[in-house]
Amino acid sequence: MSLHEELTVVQHCLDDLVRTVGRLERSLARLRATEAGPAPLEAADRTGPVDGVITISETPYDATLWTDSDDEGLGVRGRHAP
């Protein structure tokens, strides 16, 4: 491929990029104009899911849940590798 052909291909790619960025900017402007943004939460201590958001409590997990669990790649707690 000659230098002139390569420059022509690059110019076409840049033109495509400019058109795509322009479309994205117009789409973003339309989205910003139509959406007011997410509604604020009424209460911070909500326990149920709100619009797909699940609140996780800050209380520590019960350690007995993990007594028989394996640490991935390390094996069972309290046992040593051979």
PLY file of the C-alpha trace (Angstrom):
ply
format ascii 1.0
element vertex 82
property float x
property float y
property float z
element edge 81
property int vertex1
property int vertex2
end_header
0.00 0.00 0.00
1.41 3.36 -0.95
1.71 6.28 1.42
-1.07 8.14 -0.40
-3.44 5.16 -0.03
-2.61 4.81 3.66
-3.25 8.50 4.25
-6.59 8.20 2.46
-7.59 5.25 4.67
-6.55 7.16 7.79
-8.56 10.20 6.66
-11.66 8.03 6.14
-11.21 6.52 9.60
-10.88 9.97 11.16
-14.00 11.15 9.33
-15.91 8.13 10.68
-14.63 8.87 14.17
-15.71 12.53 13.97
-19.20 11.50 12.78
-19.51 8.90 15.56
-18.40 11.34 18.25
-20.88 13.89 16.93
-23.70 11.33 17.15
-22.67 10.40 20.69
-22.60 14.06 21.73
-26.09 14.62 20.29
-27.40 11.47 22.00
-25.90 12.53 25.31
-27.43 15.99 24.98
-30.86 14.43 24.34
-30.48 12.11 27.34
-29.49 15.00 29.59
-32.47 17.01 28.39
-34.99 14.19 28.95
-33.72 12.76 32.24
-33.94 14.64 35.48
-31.67 12.09 37.18
-32.39 9.51 39.86
-34.90 10.37 42.56
-33.40 10.84 46.02
-34.10 8.21 48.68
-36.69 9.19 51.26
-35.08 7.29 54.12
-31.49 6.18 54.52
-32.42 3.21 56.72
-34.44 1.38 54.08
-34.06 -2.39 54.20
-35.84 -3.45 50.98
-34.55 -3.09 47.44
-35.09 0.32 45.86
-34.87 0.37 42.07
-32.54 -2.64 42.09
-30.35 -1.31 44.92
-29.93 -3.65 47.88
-28.74 -2.21 51.18
-26.23 -4.39 53.02
-26.14 -3.99 56.78
-22.93 -3.09 58.57
-23.32 -5.81 61.22
-20.57 -8.46 61.03
-21.39 -11.91 59.67
-21.83 -14.82 62.03
-18.44 -16.60 62.16
-20.16 -20.00 62.42
-21.24 -19.62 58.80
-17.64 -20.11 57.73
-16.50 -22.98 60.01
-16.58 -25.65 57.27
-15.59 -23.42 54.38
-12.46 -23.70 52.26
-10.29 -20.68 51.55
-9.92 -20.71 47.80
-6.48 -22.00 46.93
-5.50 -22.40 50.60
-7.63 -25.34 51.67
-9.59 -25.85 54.86
-8.90 -23.55 57.81
-6.70 -25.02 60.50
-5.16 -27.66 58.24
-1.73 -27.45 56.70
-0.67 -28.41 53.23
1.30 -31.67 52.97
0 1
1 2
2 3
3 4
4 5
5 6
6 7
7 8
8 9
9 10
10 11
11 12
12 13
13 14
14 15
15 16
16 17
17 18
18 19
19 20
20 21
21 22
22 23
23 24
24 25
25 26
26 27
27 28
28 29
29 30
30 31
31 32
32 33
33 34
34 35
35 36
36 37
37 38
38 39
39 40
40 41
41 42
42 43
43 44
44 45
45 46
46 47
47 48
48 49
49 50
50 51
51 52
52 53
53 54
54 55
55 56
56 57
57 58
58 59
59 60
60 61
61 62
62 63
63 64
64 65
65 66
66 67
67 68
68 69
69 70
70 71
71 72
72 73
73 74
74 75
75 76
76 77
77 78
78 79
79 80
80 81
